[in-house]
Amino acid sequence: MISCVGDNQTKTGLVIAGNRHILYHALSALKHFNVPVNRTILLVTSVTPNHKKMVLEAAGMLTWAEIFIANDIFPKVENRLLNYFFLILKNTFLLNLMSVRRSRKFLYKTIPKGKRVDIIVSGFYGHPIDRTACSIIEHNLFVLVDDGNMTREVARKRKEEEAVSFHRTLEYNSSYEFSGLKGKIKLLMYRWFGGVQDSGSRNIYFFTHHHNLSIGKNDFLVPHHPIGVALEIALGTVHFLGIPAIEKNIVSPEDFCKLLKWIGERYSEFDLHYYCHPAEGSRENTLVKRVIPNASLHKNVNPYEQVFADFEKLPEIVSGFYSSALTNITAFNNNKIKIESLKIPLSIIISPSRRQRVKKIYEEISHNEKINIVNL
């Protein structure tokens, strides 16, 4: 059990992280708010083995007050078929509900009632575990770190509705999809059996690379910019920021190949470096190598913004489709390099709801004079 804040002499925190990028941003937030890692609990909400492995490897380099894995429910066995069965179960609603209940029990035990932590840091605004933590733990600050373009979506919805109560934010201002009858039933289950409370309200501190983020009256903006950006330009070099086109079922494999061919043709005269999205899998990697064989493939471990900040030389062009990093690096680029957003034809995006979200993202990008939108 950690000794929580009571005398204000030593700050304490809780970090809720589902992937390594969020953990990286959370560590920056802890540093910004002067909260020591060894006085902070890490609650790991990763579902996929790869994300969990990456989070734990990164977390293992530091000394935490305690680390708890929310969905570590099943025993580890040697049988690959049984492990695969467990993985399928871990992606079901029932197991998510069990993870919420386990996390709730852990937090009650670790942080006694009446005690307070200085800061809760999360990247998944609508995650039920996040809701549970905020409803049962007294805290001074709730800090939301970047989760790609979802950060803008959360800020936009909160500003539109000016809603801060848990009931409203659970249902409407969420990175989880709770629309429709099925979603409402899930919400009821989380409330009844997961203990996620409706009551209470909070302010959000957006700790973000989105320097021009428009927020509601109940929230606060804490700009976060990497330091150490190089001054020299590597002429003839392009960095392209990928998307999990197949893994997330954004477009079909056939259409993804067409997009890759377009990228290869547009930057055929350049030294092209393809920076994979963390969620891109082997299928995307294989197609990139096949369709653009001359491109150098980089599998990102840290957010591109941080990689960008550490370059000895900057690329001449940073390009991508609608990656949030395109907008983020305009905050500290100072017009040194060209930034291009290649516009995916909305008609090839499979999900209608995603199509609308991507449309809004491109509309926001079009208002940034530092980004050149290129139509297919």
QUIJO-V546318 format. One record per residue. N is the residue number from 0. PHI is phi in radians with two decimals (NA if undefined). OMEGA is omega in whole degrees, -180 to 180 (999 if undefined). Layout:
# QUIJO-V546318
n;phi;omega
N;PHI;OMEGA
N;PHI;OMEGA
This chain:
# QUIJO-V546318
n;phi;omega
0;NA;180
1;-1.48;178
2;-1.48;-173
3;-1.38;-178
4;-1.07;174
5;-2.58;-179
6;-1.87;178
7;1.07;179
8;-1.48;-180
9;-2.34;-178
10;-1.35;178
11;-2.30;-178
12;-2.63;174
13;-2.32;177
14;-1.94;177
15;-1.97;-173
16;-2.30;178
17;-1.88;176
18;-2.62;-174
19;-1.18;179
20;-1.07;179
21;-1.13;178
22;-1.07;178
23;-1.03;180
24;-1.12;180
25;-1.12;178
26;-1.11;176
27;-1.11;178
28;-1.17;178
29;-1.04;179
30;-1.13;-179
31;-1.08;-177
32;-1.65;175
33;1.02;177
34;-1.91;-178
35;-1.20;-180
36;-1.10;-177
37;-1.26;173
38;-1.99;-175
39;-2.16;175
40;-1.55;175
41;-1.89;177
42;-1.88;-175
43;-1.62;-177
44;-1.92;-178
45;-1.01;176
46;-1.78;-177
47;-1.33;180
48;-1.01;-178
49;-1.14;179
50;-1.11;-180
51;-1.10;179
52;-1.07;-179
53;-1.15;179
54;-1.11;-177
55;-1.20;177
56;-1.12;179
57;-1.18;-179
58;-1.16;-177
59;-1.16;178
60;-1.35;-176
61;-2.18;178
62;-1.80;-179
63;-1.78;174
64;-1.09;177
65;-2.94;175
66;-2.13;-180
67;-2.23;179
68;-1.75;-170
69;-1.09;-173
70;-1.82;178
71;-1.40;-171
72;-1.72;-175
73;-1.62;177
74;-1.25;176
75;-1.48;-179
76;-2.22;-178
77;-1.42;-177
78;-1.20;-177
79;-1.15;-180
80;-1.12;179
81;-1.17;177
82;-1.09;178
83;-1.12;177
84;-1.08;178
85;-1.08;180
86;-1.09;178
87;-1.09;180
88;-1.09;-177
89;-1.16;179
90;-1.71;179
91;-1.70;-180
92;-1.08;-178
93;-1.03;-180
94;-1.23;175
95;-1.09;179
96;-1.13;177
97;-1.10;179
98;-1.11;178
99;-1.10;-179
100;-1.13;178
101;-1.11;-179
102;-1.14;179
103;-1.06;179
104;-1.09;179
105;-1.09;-178
106;-1.16;177
107;-1.06;-178
108;-1.28;-173
109;-1.44;-179
110;-2.07;-175
111;-1.02;178
112;-1.03;-180
113;1.68;176
114;-1.56;-173
115;-2.43;170
116;-1.88;-179
117;-1.24;-170
118;-2.59;168
119;-1.98;-179
120;-2.05;-180
121;-2.57;175
122;-2.04;180
123;-1.72;-172
124;-1.07;-176
125;-1.71;-178
126;-1.16;-180
127;-0.99;178
128;-1.17;175
129;-1.06;179
130;-1.05;-179
131;-1.08;-179
132;-1.04;-177
133;-1.23;-178
134;-1.45;-176
135;-1.91;-178
136;-1.95;174
137;-1.24;-176
138;-2.60;180
139;-1.47;-177
140;-2.30;166
141;-1.95;-176
142;-1.96;177
143;-1.77;178
144;-1.67;-172
145;-1.13;171
146;-2.30;-179
147;1.09;-178
148;-1.29;179
149;-1.12;178
150;-1.03;178
151;-1.14;-179
152;-1.12;178
153;-1.10;-179
154;-1.07;-178
155;-1.11;-178
156;-1.18;179
157;-1.14;180
158;-1.21;-180
159;-1.10;-173
160;-1.74;-176
161;0.85;-176
162;-1.83;179
163;-2.20;-179
164;-1.24;-176
165;-1.07;-179
166;-1.04;-178
167;-1.22;-176
168;-1.20;176
169;-1.08;-172
170;-1.49;-171
171;-2.05;-174
172;-1.67;-170
173;-2.31;173
174;-1.39;173
175;-1.50;-178
176;-1.59;-178
177;-2.05;-180
178;-1.37;179
179;1.46;-176
180;-1.09;-179
181;-1.03;180
182;-1.14;-180
183;-1.17;176
184;-1.14;178
185;-1.06;179
186;-1.05;179
187;-1.09;178
188;-1.11;178
189;-1.09;-179
190;-1.28;-176
191;-1.31;-173
192;-1.85;179
193;-1.72;178
194;1.32;178
195;-1.33;-171
196;-1.45;175
197;-1.49;-171
198;-1.36;177
199;1.77;178
200;-2.59;-178
201;-2.75;171
202;-1.78;178
203;-1.95;171
204;-1.74;178
205;-1.43;176
206;-1.65;-160
207;-2.52;170
208;-1.41;-179
209;-1.31;-170
210;-1.17;-179
211;-1.88;-178
212;-1.14;177
213;-1.65;-174
214;-2.13;-180
215;-1.40;-174
216;-1.21;-179
217;-1.57;-172
218;-2.01;-177
219;-2.32;-179
220;-1.90;177
221;-2.12;-178
222;-1.07;-179
223;-2.26;-178
224;-2.12;175
225;-1.11;179
226;-2.02;175
227;1.47;-179
228;-1.21;-176
229;-1.14;-180
230;-1.75;-174
231;-1.54;-179
232;-1.84;174
233;-1.57;-176
234;-1.08;179
235;1.45;-179
236;-1.95;178
237;-2.18;171
238;-1.88;178
239;-1.90;-177
240;-1.73;-174
241;-1.37;175
242;-2.33;178
243;-1.37;-170
244;-1.03;-177
245;-1.63;-178
246;-1.01;-179
247;-1.75;176
248;0.99;180
249;-1.35;175
250;-2.35;179
251;-1.28;176
252;-0.98;180
253;-1.12;179
254;-1.21;177
255;-1.10;177
256;-1.08;178
257;-1.12;178
258;-1.13;179
259;-1.10;178
260;-1.07;178
261;-1.09;178
262;-1.07;-179
263;-1.06;180
264;-1.22;-177
265;-1.15;-176
266;-1.95;-177
267;-1.12;-178
268;-1.64;-176
269;-1.97;169
270;-1.44;-170
271;-1.62;176
272;-2.07;-179
273;-1.74;179
274;-1.70;-176
275;-1.19;169
276;-1.22;-179
277;-0.96;-178
278;-1.57;177
279;-1.17;-178
280;-1.93;-177
281;-1.13;-180
282;-1.15;176
283;-1.12;-179
284;-1.03;-180
285;-1.11;-179
286;-1.19;178
287;-1.06;-180
288;-1.13;-178
289;-1.34;-174
290;-1.44;179
291;-2.13;-174
292;-1.10;-178
293;-1.49;-179
294;-1.39;174
295;-1.51;-176
296;-1.69;179
297;-2.11;177
298;-1.63;-174
299;-1.13;171
300;-1.81;177
301;-1.83;177
302;-0.98;-177
303;-1.04;179
304;-0.99;180
305;-1.28;176
306;-1.04;179
307;-1.02;-178
308;-1.18;-176
309;-1.68;-179
310;-1.12;172
311;-1.32;175
312;-2.30;179
313;-1.55;174
314;-1.23;176
315;-1.21;-178
316;-2.35;167
317;-1.96;-175
318;-2.27;179
319;3.12;177
320;-1.57;179
321;-2.42;179
322;-1.01;179
323;-1.11;-180
324;-1.10;179
325;-1.03;178
326;-1.26;-175
327;-1.08;-176
328;-1.31;175
329;-1.15;-178
330;-1.20;-178
331;-2.25;179
332;-1.43;-180
333;0.97;177
334;1.06;179
335;-1.24;-175
336;-2.21;176
337;-1.54;178
338;-2.12;-176
339;-2.14;175
340;-2.00;179
341;-1.43;-172
342;-1.49;176
343;-1.23;174
344;-1.00;-176
345;-1.05;-177
346;-1.14;-178
347;-1.62;178
348;-1.34;-169
349;-1.19;-175
350;-1.46;177
351;-1.04;-179
352;-1.18;177
353;-1.14;179
354;-1.01;179
355;-1.20;179
356;-1.13;180
357;-1.14;177
358;-1.02;179
359;-1.15;180
360;-1.10;179
361;-1.12;177
362;-1.10;178
363;-1.17;179
364;-1.08;-178
365;-1.11;-180
366;-1.53;179
367;-1.66;-175
368;-1.19;-180
369;-1.56;-180
370;-2.04;178
371;-1.71;178
372;-1.51;-178
373;-1.98;180
374;-1.48;178
375;-1.31;999
